[in-house]
Each structure stands twice: as structure tokens, then as C-alpha cells.
Amino acid sequence: MGTLRNLLGSATIAGDSGILARAQLAVFHQTRTADVTARRNDGRGRLQRGNASLGRTLLPEYPDITLYIEHLRSRISNEPLEEVRLASPFFLRSFDVPIGATKGKRVVELRRLGKRIVFALEDDLFLVLHLMIAGRLRWRPRGTKPVGKIALATFEFPQGTLLATEASSKKRASLHVVRGDDALRAHDPGGLEVLDVDLERFRDALVRESHTIKRALTDPRLFSGIGNAYSDEILHAARLSPVKLTRSLTEDEVQRLFDVTQRTLLEWTERLRREAGERFPEKVTAFHQGMAVHGRYGKPCPACGTPIARIAYADNETNYCARCQTGGRLLADRALSRLLRGDWPRSPEEMEGLRRR
């Protein structure tokens, strides 16, 4: 076990695939830290119970974007966009069509394009809004000004003001102004709308390339609107390992994944509708009460009671239940597994025994 203990005092190890698997060694403890940092020994041969957790991606996905669009439709459909006030120089990413061209143009349609919100205006104009990780929308009284560090812009309408914010120093949210369907299509990653396709088209997209199921579900070129949070929930409900390769799935597993994907998106969309009611959705987050695995690292699986595990990579993570999804095996990236070899704990029980030493 010397290799394993030495690892705990070293920096995080990046695998060949870019996945970081440092957090597995504390799988039975809820932890806190903003980034992937070194874990230390307590100097007495026992594993330290240190608090560490990765920054979590909060990117709005299909259910959240759908909810935004439904509430926007009830407030701004057929209303003129009176003015757009920009508060951040990083927000507007297009230059061919000036933002002033949208002034006074009526909103004729609101639609979703992957994880983007599209405001279709008169004169074949489109506003394409991508909230990315920390971007959010808020509905405020008419005339509200874009103040504060998190403000990106305000969109003035007769019935109120739509405020776009981003609570992050990394300005990733974006707004594009484009004219015409061809320019709009350039913003479409091309993924399938899972709720609009049959099993055959779903299977074709899934096995187009040999990837892990997790990667395939979250690839916007393959499937539209599915991100880190709901892919975790889908895979848990389907009882499938996030690292299983798509081309190794049986017909029964593909059918199960297809059914569960549709059901999960529909159920969570309806659940968020009920929770929001008539109120504009202010607290959009990837972590919802009632989720089975996502954001629940170290907490008991609702199906079997096993503590939820995770694979950490970059500023993101995958949550899963080892007993329900991987046959009781804890997952690690290839580099970490090769380094630890026989020392790597293969099950939650081995991990618990190691922690108690």
C-alpha cells in the first residue's frame, strides 16, 4: 500500500484520456475545495479525512432551457424588443449585424438550439444566447439597469426586463446577433433531439463512433441538450457504467438507455415546471433535490445505499454508483490504475477498509 499512500501526498495525476481520478480515495466522505489539489497524509499511516470537492459544472441542460423558454414565451411573445443594454464587453460575440438592428423588432418565436436559447425577431433576425456554465436569466421590473459585476446585459420589453448574468470570472456566456436561417444553422451543433427520434436513429448516433456512453450522451454533435447532470441520472437509471463503450452495448442495453433517456428528460422537465409554477425560474442549477447520483458524491445511493463515487476530470466530474452501475468496481483513469496496479481498491468495501487503516 506504500504506492497508494505516497500518491495521497502528491499532486493529482492526469490520465491519458485527460480524466483526473484523484477524488476516488475519499469516496466515503463529503468533501470541499474549489479545485483539484494535493491530498496529504496525516503522518501516522492513516488516510486523512480531508475536505475536498471539485468545482461543479452548472451548465443548464434540456429541462432547464425548456423551462426558461416556456416562461419567456408567456412574457415576451409578440412583444417588441425595445432595447438591449450591454454591461460586459465580452458578452456580444458577433459583429456582422449590429445589436442596434434588433431595436423595436417583435419577438415572433422562441426556440431551443441545443443548449442555446434563440430569440427569433422580425426581419429574419435572431439573437442566439448561450448561457454556458454560470450564465443565468432573471425577470425584473421594466427599466431595471444592468448593474454589478455579474450583469451581462438587459433586454427591455413592455412588460419587464430580462436580465442576463454570469457569476464567474471566466466570461463564457455569449450572445450572437445573426440574420437568416443559414447564419442561425452555423450555431447548431447538429445533435439529435432525443424526444423526437426513434430507437433506430438513437442507436445510429450512439454507435457512430466508439466512445464511452457518458461522452456520447454529452456530445452536442450526437445528442442535443444533454449535459453532465442529466447524463449521470440517465446512466444510473439505466444501470450502465459511464465508461462502457457505446459499441459494446447489447440491443437490450441500447433499448434501455433510449427509454431511460427520454423518460428522464421528460420527468425532470415536468418536475421543474411544477416547482417553478408561475414564477420565473431564478434558481436554475444542475443540482436538484431528488437526483439519484449527480452532485451526491459520498451520499448513499437511493437504490442500494452504496456511497456515490465519482471520476474527476478538469473542472468537472462524473457521479455513479459502483454497485448499481459497474458491478461493484470503483473506476479510475488508465494512468492511475497502471501506477497503483494491485494497490488500487477494487470495491467500496476495499476502499472503506483502506480508510480505516
C-alpha positions as CSV (number, residue, x, y, z in Angstrom):
1,M,0.0,0.0,0.0
2,G,3.1,2.3,0.0
3,T,2.4,3.5,-3.5
4,L,-1.2,4.4,-2.7
5,R,-0.2,6.3,0.4
6,N,2.6,8.1,-1.5
7,L,0.0,9.1,-4.1
8,L,-2.2,10.7,-1.4
9,G,0.6,13.2,-0.7
10,S,1.2,14.0,-4.4
11,A,-0.5,16.3,-6.9
12,T,-3.4,15.0,-8.9
13,I,-2.5,12.6,-11.7
14,A,-3.9,13.2,-15.2
15,G,-4.7,10.1,-17.3
16,D,-4.1,9.6,-21.0
17,S,-7.7,10.5,-21.6
18,G,-7.5,13.7,-19.6
19,I,-9.5,12.3,-16.8
20,L,-8.4,13.1,-13.2
21,A,-9.1,10.4,-10.7
22,R,-7.8,11.9,-7.5
23,A,-11.1,12.1,-5.7
24,Q,-11.8,8.4,-5.6
25,L,-9.6,7.9,-2.5
26,A,-12.1,9.8,-0.3
27,V,-15.2,8.3,-1.8
28,F,-16.9,7.8,1.6
29,H,-16.6,11.4,2.7
30,Q,-18.3,14.5,1.5
31,T,-15.5,16.9,0.6
32,R,-14.9,20.5,-0.2
33,T,-12.4,22.5,-2.3
34,A,-12.6,24.7,-5.4
35,D,-10.1,22.9,-7.5
36,V,-8.2,19.7,-7.9
37,T,-5.4,19.9,-5.2
38,A,-3.0,17.6,-3.4
39,R,-4.3,15.3,-0.7
40,R,-2.0,14.9,2.3
41,N,-1.3,12.1,4.8
42,D,-1.9,12.8,8.4
43,G,1.6,11.5,9.1
44,R,0.5,8.5,11.2
45,G,-0.1,5.9,8.4
46,R,-3.9,6.6,8.2
47,L,-5.8,8.2,5.4
48,Q,-6.6,11.8,6.2
49,R,-10.3,12.7,6.1
50,G,-9.6,16.0,4.5
51,N,-12.4,18.0,2.9
52,A,-12.1,18.3,-0.8
53,S,-14.5,18.5,-3.7
54,L,-14.2,19.7,-7.2
55,G,-15.8,22.8,-8.7
56,R,-19.0,21.5,-10.3
57,T,-20.3,22.4,-13.7
58,L,-23.7,24.0,-13.5
59,L,-24.5,24.2,-17.2
60,P,-28.2,24.4,-17.9
61,E,-29.5,21.5,-19.9
62,Y,-32.7,20.4,-21.7
63,P,-35.1,20.7,-18.8
64,D,-33.7,24.0,-17.6
65,I,-33.5,25.6,-21.0
66,T,-37.0,24.4,-21.8
67,L,-38.3,26.0,-18.6
68,Y,-36.7,29.3,-19.5
69,I,-38.2,29.3,-22.9
70,E,-41.7,28.5,-21.7
71,H,-41.6,31.4,-19.2
72,L,-40.2,33.7,-21.7
73,R,-42.9,32.9,-24.2
74,S,-45.6,33.8,-21.7
75,R,-43.9,37.2,-21.2
76,I,-42.4,38.4,-24.4
77,S,-44.0,36.6,-27.4
78,N,-45.2,39.1,-30.0
79,E,-43.7,41.9,-27.9
80,P,-41.2,44.4,-29.3
81,L,-37.6,44.3,-28.0
82,E,-37.3,47.9,-27.1
83,E,-33.6,48.0,-26.3
84,V,-30.5,45.8,-25.4
85,R,-28.1,47.3,-22.9
86,L,-24.7,45.6,-22.7
87,A,-22.9,45.6,-19.4
88,S,-20.0,43.3,-20.3
89,P,-17.7,43.8,-23.4
90,F,-17.2,40.0,-23.5
91,F,-20.9,39.1,-23.9
92,L,-21.6,40.1,-27.5
93,R,-19.5,37.9,-29.8
94,S,-20.9,38.9,-33.3
95,F,-20.1,41.9,-35.4
96,D,-21.7,41.5,-38.8
97,V,-25.2,42.5,-37.6
98,P,-25.1,45.4,-35.1
99,I,-27.1,44.9,-31.8
100,G,-28.9,48.1,-32.6
101,A,-30.6,46.3,-35.6
102,T,-32.8,44.5,-33.1
103,K,-34.3,47.6,-31.5
104,G,-38.1,47.7,-31.8
105,K,-38.3,44.3,-33.5
106,R,-41.1,42.0,-32.4
107,V,-40.3,38.6,-30.9
108,V,-42.0,36.1,-33.3
109,E,-40.7,32.9,-31.8
110,L,-38.6,31.4,-29.0
111,R,-36.8,28.1,-29.5
112,R,-34.1,25.9,-28.2
113,L,-31.0,25.1,-30.3
114,G,-29.1,22.5,-28.3
115,K,-28.3,24.4,-25.0
116,R,-28.8,27.7,-26.7
117,I,-31.9,30.0,-26.5
118,V,-32.9,31.6,-29.8
119,F,-35.0,34.7,-29.9
120,A,-36.4,34.9,-33.4
121,L,-37.2,38.5,-34.3
122,E,-38.9,40.3,-37.2
123,D,-36.8,40.9,-40.4
124,D,-35.2,37.5,-40.2
125,L,-33.1,38.5,-37.2
126,F,-32.0,36.1,-34.4
127,L,-30.5,36.5,-31.0
128,V,-28.6,33.4,-30.1
129,L,-27.9,33.2,-26.3
130,H,-25.6,30.6,-24.9
131,L,-25.5,30.7,-21.1
132,M,-22.6,28.2,-20.8
133,I,-21.7,27.3,-17.2
134,A,-22.5,30.2,-15.0
135,G,-24.9,32.3,-17.1
136,R,-28.5,32.8,-15.8
137,L,-31.6,34.7,-16.7
138,R,-33.7,36.8,-14.4
139,W,-37.0,38.6,-15.0
140,R,-37.1,42.1,-13.4
141,P,-39.4,45.1,-13.4
142,R,-39.3,47.3,-16.6
143,G,-36.4,49.7,-16.5
144,T,-34.0,47.6,-14.4
145,K,-30.4,48.6,-15.2
146,P,-27.5,46.0,-15.6
147,V,-25.5,46.8,-12.5
148,G,-23.0,44.7,-10.6
149,K,-20.1,42.5,-11.6
150,I,-22.3,39.6,-12.7
151,A,-24.5,41.6,-15.0
152,L,-24.0,40.9,-18.7
153,A,-27.0,42.7,-20.4
154,T,-30.6,43.7,-20.1
155,F,-33.3,43.2,-22.7
156,E,-36.1,45.7,-22.4
157,F,-39.7,44.7,-23.1
158,P,-43.0,46.4,-22.5
159,Q,-43.9,44.0,-19.6
160,G,-40.5,43.9,-17.9
161,T,-36.7,43.5,-18.2
162,L,-34.8,40.3,-18.9
163,L,-31.5,40.4,-17.1
164,A,-28.6,38.1,-18.2
165,T,-26.0,37.5,-15.5
166,E,-22.9,35.3,-15.2
167,A,-21.5,34.6,-11.7
168,S,-18.0,33.7,-12.8
169,S,-14.7,35.5,-13.6
170,K,-14.5,33.4,-16.7
171,K,-16.8,35.1,-19.1
172,R,-18.1,32.2,-21.2
173,A,-21.7,33.2,-21.8
174,S,-22.3,34.6,-25.2
175,L,-24.8,36.5,-27.4
176,H,-24.7,36.5,-31.2
177,V,-26.9,38.6,-33.5
178,V,-27.4,36.9,-36.9
179,R,-29.6,37.4,-39.9
180,G,-31.1,34.5,-41.8
181,D,-31.6,30.8,-41.4
182,D,-28.1,29.9,-42.8
183,A,-26.4,32.1,-40.2
184,L,-28.5,30.5,-37.5
185,R,-27.7,27.0,-38.6
186,A,-24.0,27.8,-38.0
187,H,-24.7,27.8,-34.3
188,D,-26.4,24.3,-34.3
189,P,-24.0,21.6,-33.2
190,G,-26.3,19.1,-35.0
191,G,-27.2,16.7,-32.2
192,L,-30.4,14.7,-32.3
193,E,-33.4,15.7,-30.3
194,V,-33.8,12.5,-28.3
195,L,-37.5,13.1,-27.7
196,D,-38.2,13.4,-31.4
197,V,-36.4,10.3,-32.7
198,D,-37.0,6.6,-32.8
199,L,-34.8,3.8,-31.4
200,E,-33.0,3.2,-34.7
201,R,-31.8,6.8,-35.1
202,F,-30.8,6.9,-31.5
203,R,-28.8,3.8,-31.9
204,D,-27.1,5.1,-35.1
205,A,-26.0,8.2,-33.3
206,L,-24.9,6.3,-30.3
207,V,-22.6,3.9,-32.1
208,R,-21.4,6.3,-34.8
209,E,-18.0,6.3,-33.1
210,S,-16.7,4.2,-30.3
211,H,-16.8,6.4,-27.2
212,T,-17.8,5.9,-23.6
213,I,-21.6,6.2,-23.1
214,K,-21.0,9.3,-20.9
215,R,-19.1,11.1,-23.6
216,A,-21.6,10.1,-26.3
217,L,-24.6,11.4,-24.4
218,T,-23.0,14.7,-23.7
219,D,-21.6,15.3,-27.2
220,P,-23.7,18.0,-28.7
221,R,-22.9,16.8,-32.2
222,L,-24.7,13.5,-31.3
223,F,-27.4,14.4,-28.9
224,S,-29.0,17.8,-28.2
225,G,-29.4,19.3,-24.7
226,I,-27.9,16.6,-22.5
227,G,-25.0,17.6,-20.3
228,N,-23.1,16.4,-17.2
229,A,-26.0,16.4,-14.7
230,Y,-28.7,14.5,-16.6
231,S,-26.3,12.1,-18.2
232,D,-25.4,11.0,-14.7
233,E,-29.0,10.5,-13.8
234,I,-29.7,8.7,-17.1
235,L,-26.9,6.2,-16.7
236,H,-27.8,5.5,-13.1
237,A,-31.4,4.8,-14.0
238,A,-30.3,2.6,-16.9
239,R,-27.8,0.7,-14.7
240,L,-25.0,1.4,-17.1
241,S,-21.3,2.2,-16.4
242,P,-20.4,5.7,-17.6
243,V,-17.2,4.3,-19.2
244,K,-18.7,1.4,-21.1
245,L,-18.0,1.8,-24.8
246,T,-21.1,2.5,-27.0
247,R,-20.2,-0.2,-29.5
248,S,-20.1,-2.8,-26.8
249,L,-23.7,-2.3,-25.7
250,T,-26.2,-5.1,-26.3
251,E,-29.5,-4.5,-28.0
252,D,-31.3,-4.7,-24.7
253,E,-28.9,-2.1,-23.2
254,V,-29.4,0.3,-26.1
255,Q,-33.2,-0.1,-25.8
256,R,-33.0,0.5,-22.0
257,L,-30.7,3.6,-22.5
258,F,-33.1,5.0,-25.1
259,D,-36.2,4.6,-22.9
260,V,-34.5,5.9,-19.8
261,T,-33.1,9.0,-21.6
262,Q,-36.5,10.0,-22.9
263,R,-38.1,9.3,-19.5
264,T,-35.5,11.2,-17.5
265,L,-35.7,14.3,-19.7
266,L,-39.5,14.4,-19.6
267,E,-39.8,13.7,-15.9
268,W,-37.3,16.3,-14.9
269,T,-38.8,18.9,-17.2
270,E,-42.2,18.3,-15.7
271,R,-40.8,18.3,-12.2
272,L,-39.1,21.7,-12.7
273,R,-42.4,23.1,-14.2
274,R,-44.2,22.1,-11.0
275,E,-41.5,23.6,-8.8
276,A,-41.4,26.9,-10.6
277,G,-45.2,27.3,-11.1
278,E,-45.9,30.8,-12.4
279,R,-42.6,32.2,-11.1
280,F,-39.8,32.9,-13.5
281,P,-37.1,30.2,-12.8
282,E,-34.5,32.1,-10.8
283,K,-32.6,29.2,-9.2
284,V,-31.5,27.2,-12.2
285,T,-28.9,24.7,-11.2
286,A,-27.5,21.3,-12.2
287,F,-28.0,20.0,-8.6
288,H,-31.6,19.3,-7.7
289,Q,-33.1,17.7,-4.7
290,G,-34.2,14.3,-5.7
291,M,-31.4,13.5,-8.1
292,A,-30.1,10.0,-7.6
293,V,-26.3,10.4,-8.2
294,H,-25.4,13.8,-9.7
295,G,-23.9,16.1,-7.1
296,R,-24.3,13.5,-4.4
297,Y,-20.7,12.2,-4.0
298,G,-20.3,10.3,-0.8
299,K,-24.0,10.1,-0.1
300,P,-25.9,6.8,-0.2
301,C,-27.3,5.6,-3.5
302,P,-31.2,5.7,-3.2
303,A,-31.4,2.3,-4.8
304,C,-28.8,0.3,-2.8
305,G,-27.3,2.5,-0.2
306,T,-23.7,2.4,-1.5
307,P,-21.9,5.8,-1.3
308,I,-21.9,7.6,-4.6
309,A,-18.5,7.6,-6.3
310,R,-17.0,9.9,-8.9
311,I,-14.5,10.3,-11.6
312,A,-12.9,13.8,-11.5
313,Y,-11.6,15.5,-14.7
314,A,-10.7,19.1,-15.3
315,D,-13.3,21.2,-13.6
316,N,-16.0,18.6,-13.9
317,E,-16.9,15.2,-12.6
318,T,-19.0,12.1,-13.2
319,N,-21.0,10.7,-10.4
320,Y,-22.1,7.0,-10.4
321,C,-23.0,4.1,-8.1
322,A,-20.4,1.3,-8.2
323,R,-22.8,-1.4,-7.1
324,C,-25.7,-0.4,-9.4
325,Q,-23.6,0.5,-12.5
326,T,-20.2,-1.0,-12.5
327,G,-20.6,-4.4,-10.8
328,G,-19.1,-3.1,-7.6
329,R,-15.9,-1.8,-9.2
330,L,-14.5,1.7,-8.5
331,L,-13.4,3.4,-11.7
332,A,-10.1,5.1,-12.3
333,D,-8.4,6.5,-15.4
334,R,-5.8,4.3,-17.1
335,A,-2.7,6.1,-15.8
336,L,-3.8,5.9,-12.2
337,S,-4.7,2.3,-12.5
338,R,-1.4,1.4,-14.1
339,L,0.5,3.3,-11.4
340,L,-1.2,1.7,-8.4
341,R,-1.6,-1.7,-10.1
342,G,-2.6,-4.2,-7.3
343,D,-2.9,-1.4,-4.7
344,W,-5.9,0.2,-6.3
345,P,-9.1,-0.6,-4.3
346,R,-11.4,-2.5,-6.5
347,S,-14.6,-2.1,-4.5
348,P,-16.3,0.2,-2.0
349,E,-15.6,-2.4,0.7
350,E,-11.8,-2.3,0.0
351,M,-11.9,1.5,0.0
352,E,-13.6,1.5,3.4
353,G,-11.0,-0.9,4.7
354,L,-8.1,1.2,3.4
355,R,-9.6,4.3,5.0
356,R,-9.7,2.6,8.5
357,R,-6.0,1.7,8.5
